[in-house]
């Protein structure tokens, strides 16, 4: 799912080298395909995670790192990626990002173990940090003010379509070919993007000059990496492990140092003065809470469908389509709510509806009907997010001066991505704890040989990917499988309830920090 301020980046700049009609179609084609690669990749990989876990016999910690390594580098470096394009050339950085993304996609598809896959995904995140802001900046620079709105609409529409196609396509590839094709599919797309970019996209850069905040980028990456690494490894190593404690301490220290450094550098990656605006701070806190909930949901939900409910990979991909399509179809309508009622009302009501959606996901058990249980929950969740996203973008863009609009939208975009990374790390701990507790209680009621019981408990960190030992009688095998499924659903319900609390917290923050009189006029 696209982050809240993607399109705001497009609206925040002034066109520098408006292109003739002969080039505009090619520019849109390249930027749409480039953005679609990143959007498709994020949705396809989530659907492919159960197959990756099964193929590599990975624990949930390994599966978490497949997602986290990519998101960590993308979230930490996306602001630097935009600055590099402004300074050294937007087309150059865009093409470099696409090339890195393609090369690492090949590496991901050829990975021989989970460790190799995690390394390639980390580098892929760096490529995405150049690719994502570059595609948006190229449209801003290549279209004049008169035609930019139509270009934005075209880009938004096509990327929404590809985002919707991604889970279904990924599921089909996983089911009928291999999870590796979820990465290989990027190669022909990247070749087309690079060819069109070098042939038709003119180079552009900012005339204002500036410097890259390398210190900020380093501290942000080390800080997030330390916290995420500590939380994830605590599942297998325990909180008393020196590695876990050291990782958390280093991460926290780097983030504190980042806050201090950003006050002193001439061109900070994150200008802290922007957070003096209560509306800007409130909008970003809402983003942090809401996209934390969404991030962990899209990490666990495909596992629930495939490993517990027995869906095919294609079916799991298709199952989330109502959510994506609802957000796409209602985006223009929700933007109209801002013009009519102001942003505060929708930003309170939207998260409240989203909280209800998460609570509905806490209801289904193993084997429930999709149309009666999951479909209504997806509709409510999608409607709540649709009500929220456009007003959220409006508040971010209207709460700062126009000259800082691009930076503000970039910060909000980064917050949304980092929120998902942190949620998968932190709430993943709660998921594992709930799963193991429930499963242990269930196994105690099944008469099992001590060796089998020890083997199962040793592999509990695989969650629903836990395999039942061979050689047991059919009735015992069924009982263990039922216990594994019930334990996953138990943990999923707890996490969904926490997600509902996060959404309610976001609504409360908006009610306190956002002025009712704020009007979106400054975004125009």
KEROMI-168788 format. One line per 3 residues: number of its first residue (from 1); their letters; for each residue x, y, z of C-alpha. Coordinates in Angstrom, 2 decimals, decimal comma, always signed. Layout:
BEGIN
NUM) A) X:Y:Z ~ ...
This chain:
BEGIN
1) XXX) +0,00:+0,00:+0,00 ~ +1,25:+3,47:-0,87 ~ +2,35:+5,67:+1,99
4) XXX) +0,32:+8,81:+2,76 ~ +2,52:+11,47:+1,21 ~ +3,66:+9,85:-2,04
7) XXX) +1,52:+12,13:-4,16 ~ +2,29:+15,12:-1,95 ~ +5,88:+14,96:-3,17
10) XXX) +4,58:+15,49:-6,67 ~ +2,56:+18,54:-5,67 ~ +5,25:+20,18:-3,58
13) XXX) +7,76:+21,25:-6,23 ~ +7,94:+23,66:-9,12 ~ +8,61:+22,32:-12,58
16) XXX) +12,06:+23,31:-13,84 ~ +12,22:+21,94:-17,37 ~ +8,67:+21,32:-18,63
19) XXX) +8,79:+18,77:-21,43 ~ +7,18:+18,78:-24,83 ~ +4,29:+16,52:-25,70
22) XXX) +6,65:+14,07:-27,44 ~ +8,35:+13,17:-24,16 ~ +5,56:+13,29:-21,59
25) XXX) +4,08:+9,88:-22,36 ~ +7,49:+8,24:-22,11 ~ +8,26:+10,03:-18,84
28) XXX) +4,99:+8,82:-17,34 ~ +5,60:+5,29:-18,61 ~ +9,06:+5,14:-17,01
31) XXX) +8,02:+6,65:-13,68 ~ +4,88:+4,51:-13,43 ~ +6,82:+1,32:-14,19
34) XXX) +9,59:+2,33:-11,79 ~ +7,20:+3,11:-8,94 ~ +5,21:-0,02:-9,70
37) XXX) +8,32:-2,17:-9,23 ~ +8,67:-0,97:-5,65 ~ +4,93:-1,17:-4,93
40) XXX) +4,56:-4,65:-6,44 ~ +7,65:-5,89:-4,63 ~ +6,32:-4,92:-1,20
43) XXX) +3,00:-6,71:-1,73 ~ +4,38:-9,72:-3,60 ~ +7,00:-10,51:-0,94
46) XXX) +4,40:-10,61:+1,84 ~ +2,42:-13,23:-0,07 ~ +5,63:-15,16:-0,79
49) XXX) +6,80:-15,26:+2,86 ~ +5,16:-18,62:+3,77 ~ +6,78:-20,28:+0,73
52) XXX) +10,15:-18,70:+1,57 ~ +9,87:-19,90:+5,16 ~ +9,01:-23,42:+4,05
55) XXX) +11,76:-23,58:+1,41 ~ +14,51:-22,39:+3,75 ~ +13,06:-23,97:+6,94
58) XXX) +13,32:-20,49:+8,44 ~ +12,13:-19,24:+11,80 ~ +9,83:-16,24:+12,07
61) XXX) +12,96:-14,23:+12,95 ~ +14,45:-14,99:+9,55 ~ +11,18:-14,19:+7,81
64) XXX) +10,97:-10,90:+9,72 ~ +14,42:-9,92:+8,50 ~ +13,40:-10,54:+4,88
67) XXX) +10,87:-7,73:+5,27 ~ +12,74:-5,62:+7,82 ~ +16,09:-5,43:+6,04
70) XXX) +14,43:-3,90:+2,98 ~ +12,18:-1,54:+4,92 ~ +14,94:-0,43:+7,28
73) XXX) +17,26:+0,87:+4,55 ~ +14,39:+2,32:+2,53 ~ +12,92:+4,16:+5,51
76) XXX) +16,27:+5,45:+6,78 ~ +17,66:+6,56:+3,41 ~ +14,63:+7,74:+1,41
79) XXX) +15,21:+11,39:+2,39 ~ +18,87:+11,13:+1,37 ~ +17,80:+9,53:-1,90
82) XXX) +15,67:+12,56:-2,74 ~ +18,52:+14,93:-1,87 ~ +20,96:+13,00:-4,05
85) XXX) +18,60:+13,39:-7,01 ~ +18,26:+17,12:-6,45 ~ +22,03:+17,53:-6,21
88) XXX) +23,46:+15,11:-8,78 ~ +20,58:+14,68:-11,20 ~ +17,14:+13,14:-10,75
91) XXX) +17,31:+10,91:-13,83 ~ +20,79:+9,72:-12,89 ~ +19,75:+8,71:-9,37
94) XXX) +16,48:+7,21:-10,61 ~ +18,29:+5,03:-13,14 ~ +20,90:+4,07:-10,53
97) XXX) +18,12:+3,08:-8,14 ~ +16,38:+0,97:-10,78 ~ +19,66:-0,74:-11,70
100) XXX) +20,45:-1,56:-8,06 ~ +16,88:-2,77:-7,53 ~ +17,11:-5,05:-10,56
103) XXX) +20,54:-6,48:-9,71 ~ +19,49:-7,23:-6,14 ~ +16,20:-8,73:-7,33
106) XXX) +18,30:-11,21:-9,31 ~ +20,36:-11,87:-6,19 ~ +17,19:-12,42:-4,13
109) XXX) +15,84:-14,86:-6,68 ~ +19,09:-16,85:-6,71 ~ +19,60:-16,85:-2,92
112) XXX) +20,63:-20,24:-1,55 ~ +19,63:-19,58:+2,07 ~ +17,75:-17,11:+4,21
115) XXX) +20,94:-15,23:+5,12 ~ +21,78:-14,51:+1,48 ~ +18,20:-13,39:+0,84
118) XXX) +18,36:-10,95:+3,76 ~ +21,63:-9,44:+2,49 ~ +20,23:-8,92:-1,00
121) XXX) +17,03:-7,44:+0,41 ~ +19,09:-4,92:+2,40 ~ +20,84:-3,69:-0,74
124) XXX) +17,51:-3,71:-2,57 ~ +16,22:-1,25:+0,06 ~ +19,07:+1,12:-0,83
127) XXX) +18,06:+0,94:-4,49 ~ +14,45:+1,64:-3,55 ~ +15,57:+4,69:-1,55
130) XXX) +16,92:+6,15:-4,80 ~ +14,11:+4,87:-7,00 ~ +11,01:+5,91:-5,03
133) XXX) +11,70:+9,64:-4,51 ~ +13,37:+9,85:-7,93 ~ +10,27:+8,75:-9,82
136) XXX) +8,14:+11,38:-8,07 ~ +10,71:+14,15:-8,46 ~ +11,03:+13,50:-12,20
139) XXX) +7,32:+14,13:-12,72 ~ +7,51:+17,32:-10,64 ~ +10,46:+18,57:-12,69
142) XXX) +9,18:+17,50:-16,11 ~ +5,63:+18,90:-16,18 ~ +4,56:+22,52:-15,94
145) XXX) +1,94:+23,60:-13,43 ~ -0,85:+23,40:-15,99 ~ -0,21:+19,74:-16,89
148) XXX) +1,15:+18,46:-13,60 ~ -2,28:+17,71:-12,14 ~ -3,18:+15,43:-15,03
151) XXX) +0,21:+13,72:-14,77 ~ -0,33:+13,16:-11,05 ~ -3,74:+11,64:-11,73
154) XXX) -2,33:+9,32:-14,39 ~ +0,57:+8,24:-12,18 ~ -1,71:+7,69:-9,20
157) XXX) -4,27:+5,68:-11,17 ~ -1,80:+3,34:-12,82 ~ +0,29:+2,77:-9,70
160) XXX) -2,91:+1,97:-7,80 ~ -3,79:-0,63:-10,44 ~ -0,35:-2,24:-10,27
163) XXX) -0,50:-2,22:-6,47 ~ -3,80:-4,10:-6,70 ~ -2,42:-6,57:-9,24
166) XXX) +0,71:-7,23:-7,19 ~ -0,67:-9,63:-4,54 ~ -2,62:-11,69:-7,10
169) XXX) +0,30:-11,85:-9,54 ~ +2,70:-12,69:-6,74 ~ +0,41:-15,38:-5,39
172) XXX) +0,03:-16,93:-8,85 ~ +3,81:-16,95:-9,38 ~ +4,40:-18,50:-5,96
175) XXX) +1,75:-21,15:-6,51 ~ +2,50:-22,10:-10,12 ~ +6,22:-21,35:-10,46
178) XXX) +8,29:-20,37:-7,41 ~ +8,62:-17,58:-4,87 ~ +11,85:-16,73:-6,71
181) XXX) +9,80:-15,37:-9,62 ~ +8,40:-12,74:-7,25 ~ +11,86:-11,19:-7,63
184) XXX) +12,71:-12,22:-11,19 ~ +9,64:-10,36:-12,46 ~ +11,45:-7,10:-11,69
187) XXX) +14,15:-7,71:-14,31 ~ +12,16:-7,04:-17,52 ~ +10,41:-4,10:-15,87
190) XXX) +13,76:-2,60:-14,84 ~ +15,20:-3,06:-18,33 ~ +12,25:-1,18:-19,84
193) XXX) +12,50:+1,63:-17,27 ~ +16,23:+2,14:-17,78 ~ +15,88:+2,11:-21,56
196) XXX) +13,04:+4,64:-21,60 ~ +14,76:+6,85:-19,01 ~ +18,04:+7,10:-20,90
199) XXX) +16,22:+7,62:-24,20 ~ +13,46:+10,05:-23,30 ~ +13,75:+11,55:-19,81
202) XXX) +15,72:+14,83:-19,67 ~ +18,10:+15,36:-16,78 ~ +17,14:+17,84:-14,06
205) XXX) +18,57:+18,96:-10,74 ~ +17,93:+21,61:-8,15 ~ +19,51:+24,98:-8,81
208) XXX) +19,71:+25,75:-5,10 ~ +22,69:+23,49:-4,44 ~ +22,94:+22,04:-0,95
211) XXX) +24,69:+19,27:+0,92 ~ +23,93:+15,66:+1,74 ~ +23,42:+14,95:+5,42
214) XXX) +25,56:+11,81:+5,50 ~ +25,90:+11,92:+9,28 ~ +22,11:+11,99:+9,67
217) XXX) +21,72:+9,10:+7,23 ~ +24,34:+7,02:+9,08 ~ +22,86:+7,68:+12,52
220) XXX) +19,31:+6,98:+11,30 ~ +20,35:+3,67:+9,74 ~ +22,37:+2,55:+12,77
223) XXX) +19,67:+3,72:+15,18 ~ +16,82:+1,94:+13,45 ~ +18,97:-1,08:+12,71
226) XXX) +20,03:-1,37:+16,35 ~ +16,49:-1,17:+17,70 ~ +14,99:-3,48:+15,09
229) XXX) +17,83:-5,98:+15,42 ~ +17,58:-6,04:+19,20 ~ +13,83:-6,57:+19,20
232) XXX) +13,88:-9,31:+16,55 ~ +16,81:-11,26:+18,04 ~ +15,28:-11,11:+21,52
235) XXX) +12,83:-13,80:+20,39 ~ +15,59:-16,40:+19,99 ~ +18,39:-15,05:+22,21
238) XXX) +16,38:-13,63:+25,11 ~ +16,45:-10,18:+26,67 ~ +19,52:-10,99:+28,80
241) XXX) +21,69:-11,65:+25,76 ~ +24,61:-9,18:+25,47 ~ +23,97:-8,98:+21,74
244) XXX) +20,33:-7,98:+22,26 ~ +21,09:-5,48:+25,02 ~ +24,04:-4,00:+23,13
247) XXX) +22,02:-3,68:+19,93 ~ +19,20:-1,86:+21,71 ~ +21,61:+0,47:+23,55
250) XXX) +23,52:+1,34:+20,37 ~ +20,27:+1,92:+18,48 ~ +18,83:+4,22:+21,12
253) XXX) +22,12:+6,11:+21,48 ~ +22,32:+6,67:+17,70 ~ +18,77:+8,02:+17,55
256) XXX) +19,51:+10,42:+20,43 ~ +22,68:+11,48:+18,61 ~ +20,62:+11,96:+15,43
259) XXX) +18,31:+14,40:+17,19 ~ +21,32:+16,37:+18,46 ~ +23,13:+16,30:+15,11
262) XXX) +20,12:+17,48:+13,12 ~ +20,06:+20,69:+15,17 ~ +23,63:+21,54:+14,20
265) XXX) +24,16:+20,57:+10,54 ~ +23,62:+23,19:+7,83 ~ +21,31:+21,04:+5,66
268) XXX) +19,64:+18,54:+8,01 ~ +17,98:+15,45:+6,60 ~ +15,16:+15,98:+9,13
271) XXX) +14,71:+19,69:+10,01 ~ +13,49:+19,44:+13,61 ~ +12,01:+22,94:+13,39
274) XXX) +9,14:+21,47:+11,36 ~ +7,99:+19,57:+14,44 ~ +7,35:+22,86:+16,24
277) XXX) +4,04:+22,81:+14,37 ~ +1,55:+20,89:+16,52 ~ -0,39:+19,90:+13,41
280) XXX) +2,72:+18,50:+11,69 ~ +3,78:+16,62:+14,84 ~ +0,25:+15,30:+15,38
283) XXX) -0,05:+14,13:+11,77 ~ +3,25:+12,26:+12,00 ~ +2,30:+10,65:+15,32
286) XXX) -0,94:+9,48:+13,72 ~ +1,07:+8,15:+10,77 ~ +3,43:+6,30:+13,13
289) XXX) +0,61:+4,59:+15,02 ~ -1,68:+3,85:+12,07 ~ +1,02:+2,54:+9,73
292) XXX) +2,50:+0,46:+12,54 ~ -0,83:-1,32:+12,71 ~ -1,09:-1,67:+8,94
295) XXX) +2,51:-2,91:+8,69 ~ +2,11:-5,80:+11,13 ~ -1,30:-6,64:+9,66
298) XXX) +0,06:-7,15:+6,15 ~ +2,96:-9,17:+7,57 ~ +0,77:-11,63:+9,51
301) XXX) -2,43:-11,77:+7,44 ~ -0,98:-13,71:+4,45 ~ +0,55:-16,20:+6,91
304) XXX) -2,85:-16,63:+8,54 ~ -4,56:-17,24:+5,21 ~ -1,95:-19,60:+3,73
307) XXX) -0,52:-21,49:+6,70 ~ -3,59:-21,61:+8,95 ~ -6,72:-21,15:+6,84
310) XXX) -5,42:-23,28:+3,95 ~ -5,64:-20,67:+1,17 ~ -3,51:-20,98:-1,94
313) XXX) -0,95:-18,23:-2,53 ~ -3,12:-16,87:-5,36 ~ -6,18:-16,92:-3,14
316) XXX) -4,34:-15,09:-0,37 ~ -3,24:-12,41:-2,83 ~ -6,76:-11,98:-4,16
319) XXX) -8,18:-11,85:-0,64 ~ -6,68:-8,40:+0,05 ~ -8,00:-6,86:-3,19
322) XXX) -11,13:-5,35:-1,56 ~ -8,93:-3,29:+0,77 ~ -6,71:-1,95:-2,05
325) XXX) -9,57:-1,26:-4,46 ~ -11,63:+0,52:-1,82 ~ -8,76:+2,88:-1,03
328) XXX) -8,26:+3,57:-4,73 ~ -11,94:+4,16:-5,52 ~ -12,58:+6,40:-2,51
331) XXX) -9,40:+8,51:-2,59 ~ -10,98:+11,37:-4,56 ~ -14,10:+11,27:-2,37
334) XXX) -12,08:+11,44:+0,84 ~ -10,17:+14,42:-0,56 ~ -13,53:+16,14:-0,96
337) XXX) -14,25:+15,58:+2,72 ~ -11,28:+17,80:+3,57 ~ -12,53:+20,61:+1,37
340) XXX) -16,01:+20,37:+2,89 ~ -15,39:+19,66:+6,57 ~ -11,69:+20,30:+7,15
343) XXX) -9,16:+17,56:+7,99 ~ -9,73:+17,10:+11,75 ~ -13,08:+15,32:+11,57
346) XXX) -11,99:+12,73:+8,97 ~ -8,70:+12,19:+10,84 ~ -10,65:+11,25:+13,97
349) XXX) -13,42:+9,25:+12,28 ~ -11,09:+7,42:+9,88 ~ -8,87:+5,85:+12,59
352) XXX) -11,97:+4,96:+14,65 ~ -13,36:+3,03:+11,67 ~ -9,94:+1,46:+11,14
355) XXX) -9,91:+0,34:+14,78 ~ -13,27:-1,36:+14,23 ~ -11,80:-3,13:+11,19
358) XXX) -8,93:-4,51:+13,24 ~ -11,33:-5,70:+15,93 ~ -13,34:-7,55:+13,28
361) XXX) -10,14:-9,38:+12,30 ~ -9,86:-10,57:+15,89 ~ -13,10:-12,56:+15,49
364) XXX) -12,47:-15,31:+12,86 ~ -11,26:-18,72:+14,00 ~ -9,68:-21,50:+11,94
367) XXX) -11,79:-22,51:+8,95 ~ -14,23:-19,59:+8,91 ~ -15,83:-18,47:+5,64
370) XXX) -14,03:-15,65:+3,83 ~ -17,17:-13,74:+2,77 ~ -18,72:-13,86:+6,24
373) XXX) -15,61:-13,12:+8,31 ~ -12,62:-11,67:+6,43 ~ -14,39:-9,75:+3,65
376) XXX) -16,46:-7,49:+5,96 ~ -13,35:-6,79:+8,06 ~ -11,37:-5,85:+4,94
379) XXX) -14,16:-3,52:+3,79 ~ -14,30:-1,72:+7,14 ~ -10,50:-1,49:+7,37
382) XXX) -10,18:-0,23:+3,80 ~ -12,94:+2,33:+4,31 ~ -11,29:+3,63:+7,47
385) XXX) -7,92:+4,02:+5,75 ~ -9,54:+5,64:+2,71 ~ -11,15:+8,24:+4,96
388) XXX) -7,79:+8,90:+6,63 ~ -5,05:+9,04:+3,98 ~ -6,06:+12,09:+1,89
391) XXX) -6,77:+14,30:+4,95 ~ -3,49:+13,13:+6,48 ~ -1,57:+14,25:+3,40
394) XXX) -3,44:+17,55:+3,46 ~ -2,49:+18,27:+7,07 ~ +1,16:+17,43:+6,47
397) XXX) +1,33:+19,74:+3,46 ~ -0,65:+22,60:+5,00 ~ +1,12:+22,67:+8,37
400) XXX) +4,45:+23,93:+7,00 ~ +5,60:+26,72:+4,70 ~ +5,44:+25,98:+0,99
403) XXX) +9,24:+26,00:+0,69 ~ +9,38:+23,07:+3,12 ~ +6,47:+21,13:+1,61
406) XXX) +8,69:+18,62:-0,19 ~ +10,73:+17,94:+2,93 ~ +7,59:+17,62:+5,05
409) XXX) +6,02:+15,08:+2,71 ~ +9,30:+13,16:+2,55 ~ +9,48:+12,99:+6,35
412) XXX) +5,90:+11,74:+6,58 ~ +6,62:+9,14:+3,90 ~ +9,68:+7,97:+5,85
415) XXX) +7,71:+7,86:+9,12 ~ +5,11:+5,60:+7,49 ~ +7,78:+3,19:+6,26
418) XXX) +9,71:+3,17:+9,53 ~ +6,45:+2,56:+11,42 ~ +5,94:-0,74:+9,61
421) XXX) +9,54:-1,79:+10,27 ~ +9,26:-1,11:+14,01 ~ +5,83:-2,74:+14,30
424) XXX) +6,96:-6,00:+12,73 ~ +9,90:-6,08:+15,15 ~ +8,02:-5,13:+18,34
427) XXX) +4,61:-6,73:+17,77 ~ +6,36:-9,76:+16,30 ~ +7,69:-10,41:+19,82
430) XXX) +4,15:-10,33:+21,20 ~ +2,94:-12,63:+18,44 ~ +5,62:-15,23:+19,20
433) XXX) +5,01:-15,01:+22,96 ~ +1,25:-15,47:+22,58 ~ +1,70:-18,32:+20,07
436) XXX) +4,17:-20,27:+22,20 ~ +2,14:-19,82:+25,40 ~ -1,09:-21,06:+23,79
439) XXX) +0,62:-23,91:+21,92 ~ +2,43:-25,14:+25,04 ~ -0,84:-25,25:+26,95
442) XXX) -2,49:-27,16:+24,09 ~ +0,36:-29,67:+23,73 ~ +0,22:-30,41:+27,45
445) XXX) -3,27:-31,81:+26,85 ~ -2,05:-34,10:+24,05 ~ -0,33:-37,33:+25,07
448) XXX) +3,05:-37,01:+23,33 ~ +6,42:-38,70:+23,81 ~ +8,86:-36,38:+25,56
451) XXX) +11,21:-36,33:+22,55 ~ +8,42:-35,16:+20,22 ~ +7,32:-32,51:+22,70
454) XXX) +10,86:-31,14:+23,01 ~ +11,24:-31,11:+19,20 ~ +8,01:-29,16:+18,76
457) XXX) +8,86:-26,61:+21,44 ~ +12,31:-26,10:+19,94 ~ +10,72:-25,09:+16,62
460) XXX) +7,89:-22,93:+18,02 ~ +9,60:-19,77:+16,73 ~ +8,48:-20,83:+13,22
463) XXX) +4,87:-19,99:+14,24 ~ +2,37:-21,58:+11,85 ~ +5,27:-22,78:+9,68
466) XXX) +6,01:-25,37:+12,39 ~ +6,06:-28,86:+10,87 ~ +4,58:-31,86:+12,68
469) XXX) +7,17:-34,62:+13,18 ~ +6,73:-37,69:+10,99 ~ +5,77:-41,08:+12,30
472) XXX) +2,87:-40,07:+14,54 ~ -0,55:-41,65:+14,26 ~ -3,11:-39,69:+12,17
475) XXX) -5,24:-38,61:+15,14 ~ -2,23:-37,16:+16,98 ~ -1,01:-35,41:+13,84
478) XXX) -4,41:-33,78:+13,36 ~ -4,51:-32,72:+17,01 ~ -1,07:-31,08:+16,78
481) XXX) -1,95:-29,29:+13,55 ~ -5,16:-28,01:+15,13 ~ -3,20:-26,79:+18,14
484) XXX) -0,72:-24,94:+15,89 ~ -3,53:-23,26:+13,96 ~ -5,43:-22,30:+17,09
487) XXX) -2,23:-20,90:+18,67 ~ -1,55:-18,71:+15,63 ~ -5,12:-17,40:+15,62
490) XXX) -4,83:-16,68:+19,35 ~ -1,71:-14,59:+18,78 ~ -3,20:-12,94:+15,68
493) XXX) -6,26:-11,87:+17,70 ~ -4,06:-10,27:+20,36 ~ -2,02:-8,39:+17,75
496) XXX) -5,16:-7,20:+15,95 ~ -6,52:-5,93:+19,27 ~ -3,27:-4,01:+19,81
499) XXX) -3,63:-2,59:+16,28 ~ -7,10:-1,36:+17,21 ~ -5,63:+0,35:+20,29
502) XXX) -2,96:+2,00:+18,12 ~ -5,67:+3,32:+15,78 ~ -7,68:+4,67:+18,70
505) XXX) -4,51:+6,31:+20,02 ~ -4,06:+8,02:+16,66 ~ -7,60:+9,41:+16,80
508) XXX) -6,97:+10,69:+20,34 ~ -3,75:+12,42:+19,28 ~ -5,53:+14,17:+16,42
511) XXX) -8,32:+15,35:+18,70 ~ -5,76:+16,99:+21,00 ~ -3,06:+18,26:+18,66
514) XXX) -4,91:+19,28:+15,50 ~ -6,70:+22,61:+15,36 ~ -10,30:+22,43:+14,20
517) XXX) -9,86:+25,72:+12,36 ~ -6,98:+24,45:+10,21 ~ -7,90:+24,82:+6,58
520) XXX) -6,18:+23,15:+3,64 ~ -5,84:+26,34:+1,63 ~ -2,06:+26,45:+1,92
523) XX) -1,67:+23,23:-0,01 ~ -2,82:+24,86:-3,23
